[in-house]
Amino acid sequence: MPIAPDAPIEITGYNWVPPFARGFVRDLRARWFCEETGLPYRERLISAVEKPADWRSEQPFGQVPVLRDGDIHLFESGAILLHLAERTGRLLPATGQARATALSWLFAAYNSVEPVQNELAAIEIFHAGEEWARLRRADALKNLDRRHRAVATALGAREWLAGEFSIADIAMVSVLRSSESMDTLGDHPVLAGYLERGTGRPAFRQALADQLAGFDERFAPRMQTA
């Protein structure tokens, strides 16, 4: 879907990130929703290093994404997905247990799986080689494995978490991609198959391509020289 310059939906992402982060910046989640539903949006790309002076008035933690929908302003990808689903009436059951299940898994992806995963990522990416990280790594792996097993057991033989494909799957697949990148899904064929189904969707592939296309080496931070 072409990005519409006059669309009412605006998604803020970054114009450059280091190679290891490309394809994993969280504005991808909002982009994916828009691609799944045909909802036009425009992108607003900012520097990950030199952010706008008033950026924390838009995103208190200084991150992305931020979404603007007319007069509505949201941050946090889970809140954004919920807003877009309610706005469009898509990718979220309207009532009953199906809706409750989808919402439960939306929050589980970001509250029960991603924080445990982030601990391992911090150990392996940002603190590799430090003694405390070496000592902590085994427990972090065990904790993440327990979360993976819980998701795999709940998913079972189903294609998606809450019946039809929903925002719960956008959330969980987005999170599990990082697990895959750290090679922690080898013992979980159910999750590997689920991840393959999610990332094989044309809407995901288009959202990913659009995000990657926005990264420009001209905006890479310049190294300080002595």
C-alpha positions in Angstrom: 0.0 0.0 0.0 1.5 3.3 -1.0 2.1 5.7 2.0 -0.5 8.5 1.6 0.9 11.9 2.3 -2.5 13.3 3.2 -3.7 10.4 5.3 -5.2 11.2 8.7 -3.0 8.5 10.3 0.6 9.5 11.0 3.1 7.0 12.3 6.4 8.2 13.7 9.5 6.1 13.3 13.3 6.5 12.9 15.2 7.6 9.8 18.2 5.5 10.8 19.1 2.7 13.3 22.1 0.4 13.6 21.9 -2.7 11.4 21.0 -5.1 14.3 17.8 -3.1 15.0 16.6 -2.8 11.4 13.3 -4.4 10.9 12.6 -4.5 14.7 11.8 -0.9 15.5 8.3 -0.9 16.9 6.6 1.4 14.5 6.5 -1.8 12.4 3.6 -3.0 14.4 1.4 0.0 13.5 2.5 -0.2 9.9 1.5 -3.9 9.8 -2.0 -3.1 11.1 -2.4 -0.5 8.4 -1.3 -2.9 5.7 -3.6 -5.7 6.9 -6.6 -3.4 6.8 -5.8 -1.1 3.9 -5.7 1.9 6.2 -3.7 4.7 4.6 -1.0 6.4 6.7 1.9 8.8 6.3 5.2 8.3 8.0 7.1 10.8 10.0 10.7 9.9 10.4 12.9 11.4 13.1 16.4 11.0 14.2 17.0 8.2 16.8 19.9 10.3 18.2 18.9 13.9 17.9 15.2 13.9 18.6 13.0 16.9 18.4 13.4 19.2 21.4 9.9 18.6 22.6 9.8 14.9 21.8 9.1 13.8 25.4 5.9 15.7 25.3 4.8 13.3 22.6 6.5 10.2 24.0 7.5 10.4 27.6 10.2 7.7 27.3 11.8 9.2 24.2 11.0 6.2 22.0 8.8 5.3 19.0 6.2 4.8 17.8 3.9 7.7 18.2 0.6 7.7 16.3 -1.5 10.7 15.5 -5.1 10.2 14.2 -6.6 13.6 13.8 -6.8 15.1 17.3 -5.9 11.8 18.9 -2.3 11.2 20.0 -1.0 7.9 21.3 2.2 6.3 22.2 3.0 2.6 23.1 2.5 0.1 20.4 -0.1 -1.9 22.3 -2.3 1.1 22.8 -1.8 2.1 19.2 -2.9 -1.4 18.0 -6.0 -1.3 20.2 -6.9 2.2 19.0 -6.6 1.2 15.4 -8.6 -1.9 15.9 -11.4 0.0 17.6 -11.2 2.8 15.0 -11.7 0.5 12.1 -13.6 -2.4 13.6 -10.9 -4.8 12.2 -8.6 -7.4 13.7 -10.3 -7.5 17.1 -13.6 -9.4 17.8 -16.4 -7.0 18.8 -17.6 -8.8 21.9 -17.5 -11.9 24.1 -14.8 -14.4 24.8 -13.1 -14.0 21.5 -12.5 -10.3 22.2 -11.3 -11.1 25.8 -8.9 -13.7 24.5 -7.5 -11.4 21.8 -7.0 -8.6 24.4 -5.4 -10.9 26.9 -2.8 -12.1 24.3 -2.2 -8.5 23.2 -1.2 -7.6 26.7 0.6 -10.9 27.3 2.9 -10.3 24.3 4.1 -7.0 25.7 3.9 -7.6 29.5 4.6 -11.3 29.9 6.9 -12.2 27.0 8.7 -9.1 25.8 10.2 -7.9 29.1 11.8 -11.4 29.7 13.1 -11.4 26.2 14.5 -7.9 26.6 16.6 -9.0 29.5 18.3 -11.6 27.4 18.7 -9.1 24.5 20.4 -6.6 26.9 22.8 -9.4 28.1 23.7 -10.5 24.6 23.7 -7.2 22.7 24.4 -4.4 25.0 26.4 -6.0 27.8 28.1 -8.9 26.1 31.4 -9.7 27.7 30.5 -8.2 31.1 30.9 -10.5 34.0 27.4 -9.9 35.5 25.9 -10.6 32.1 27.8 -13.9 31.8 26.5 -15.0 35.2 22.9 -13.9 34.5 22.6 -15.4 31.0 21.6 -19.0 31.9 18.7 -17.9 34.1 17.6 -15.4 31.5 17.5 -18.2 28.9 15.5 -20.4 31.3 13.0 -17.6 32.1 12.4 -16.9 28.4 12.1 -20.6 27.6 9.3 -20.9 30.2 7.4 -18.0 28.5 7.9 -19.6 25.1 6.6 -22.9 26.4 3.5 -21.2 27.9 2.7 -19.5 24.6 3.2 -22.7 22.6 1.0 -24.7 24.9 -1.8 -22.2 24.7 -1.5 -22.0 21.0 -1.5 -25.7 20.5 -2.7 -26.7 17.0 -4.5 -23.4 16.4 -3.4 -21.2 13.6 -3.8 -17.9 15.5 -4.1 -17.0 19.2 -7.7 -15.9 19.3 -9.4 -17.6 16.4 -9.1 -15.3 13.4 -5.9 -13.3 12.9 -6.0 -10.3 15.2 -3.9 -7.6 16.8 -2.9 -10.2 19.3 -1.0 -12.0 16.6 0.6 -8.7 15.3 1.8 -8.2 18.8 3.0 -11.8 19.5 4.6 -12.4 16.1 6.5 -9.0 16.4 7.8 -10.1 19.8 8.8 -13.6 18.8 10.8 -12.3 15.8 13.3 -11.0 18.3 13.4 -14.4 20.0 14.1 -16.0 16.6 16.9 -13.5 16.0 18.5 -14.6 19.3 18.1 -18.3 18.2 15.9 -19.2 21.2 13.0 -20.9 19.3 14.8 -24.0 18.3 13.0 -26.2 20.9 9.6 -24.7 20.0 8.4 -25.9 16.6 4.9 -24.7 17.4 6.1 -21.2 17.8 8.4 -21.4 14.8 5.5 -22.4 12.6 3.3 -19.7 14.1 6.1 -17.1 13.4 6.4 -18.4 9.8 2.7 -18.0 9.2 2.7 -14.4 10.6 5.8 -13.2 8.8 4.6 -14.8 5.6 1.6 -12.6 5.4 1.8 -10.1 2.5 0.9 -7.2 4.8 3.8 -8.0 7.1 6.2 -8.2 4.2 5.1 -4.8 2.9 5.2 -3.2 6.3 8.7 -4.5 6.8 9.8 -3.3 3.4 8.4 0.2 4.0 10.2 0.5 7.4 13.5 -0.7 5.9 13.1 1.8 3.0 13.0 4.7 5.5 16.5 4.1 6.9 19.0 6.4 5.3 22.8 6.2 6.0 22.9 10.0 5.6 21.3 10.2 9.0 23.9 7.9 10.7 25.6 9.6 13.7 29.0 10.9 12.9 31.8 9.4 14.9 33.8 11.8 17.1 37.4 11.9 16.2 40.2 12.8 18.5 
